[in-house]
Amino acid sequence: MHGTTTSAAEVTNISRHGFWMLLGDEELLLSYEQFPWFKHATIEQITNVEQPTPNHLYWPSLDVDLSVDSIRRPQDFPLMSRT
């Protein structure tokens, strides 16, 4: 299928501060402070992640969509959810 990513996104570690995603050769931290949608999620919900395109991650059980750029540079993307 055209546009399908060959290497899947993988959650490599979960802590009380956030979790780490492996995207190819790059590992990124998603802190709960910057990404509050995940703070009360279960391990199953966090690890159930899809990467429909190279710059798009989707957690279907949480209905959360994020661009990879927003994880790399969260300061450039103001928080859009109020918790």
WOURCOR-V47444 format. One record per backbone hydrogen bond with DSSP energy under -1.0 kcal/mol. NH is the residue of the N-H (numbers start at 1). CO is the residue of the C=O. E is the energy in kcal/mol with one decimal. If there is no record, write none. Layout:
nh=NH co=CO e=E
nh=NH co=CO e=E
This chain:
nh=4 co=1 e=-1.4
nh=10 co=22 e=-1.9
nh=12 co=20 e=-2.5
nh=15 co=18 e=-3.3
nh=19 co=30 e=-1.9
nh=20 co=13 e=-2.4
nh=21 co=28 e=-3.0
nh=22 co=10 e=-3.6
nh=23 co=26 e=-3.6
nh=26 co=23 e=-2.0
nh=28 co=21 e=-2.9
nh=30 co=19 e=-3.3
nh=32 co=17 e=-2.5
nh=35 co=31 e=-2.5
nh=38 co=35 e=-1.7
nh=39 co=36 e=-1.1
nh=41 co=38 e=-1.5
nh=46 co=42 e=-2.3
nh=47 co=43 e=-2.7
nh=49 co=47 e=-1.7
nh=50 co=58 e=-3.1
nh=56 co=53 e=-1.8
nh=57 co=66 e=-3.0
nh=58 co=50 e=-2.6
nh=59 co=64 e=-2.7
nh=62 co=59 e=-1.1
nh=63 co=59 e=-1.4
nh=64 co=59 e=-1.5
nh=66 co=57 e=-2.5
nh=68 co=55 e=-1.2
nh=72 co=68 e=-2.3
nh=73 co=69 e=-2.5
nh=76 co=73 e=-2.0
nh=77 co=74 e=-1.5
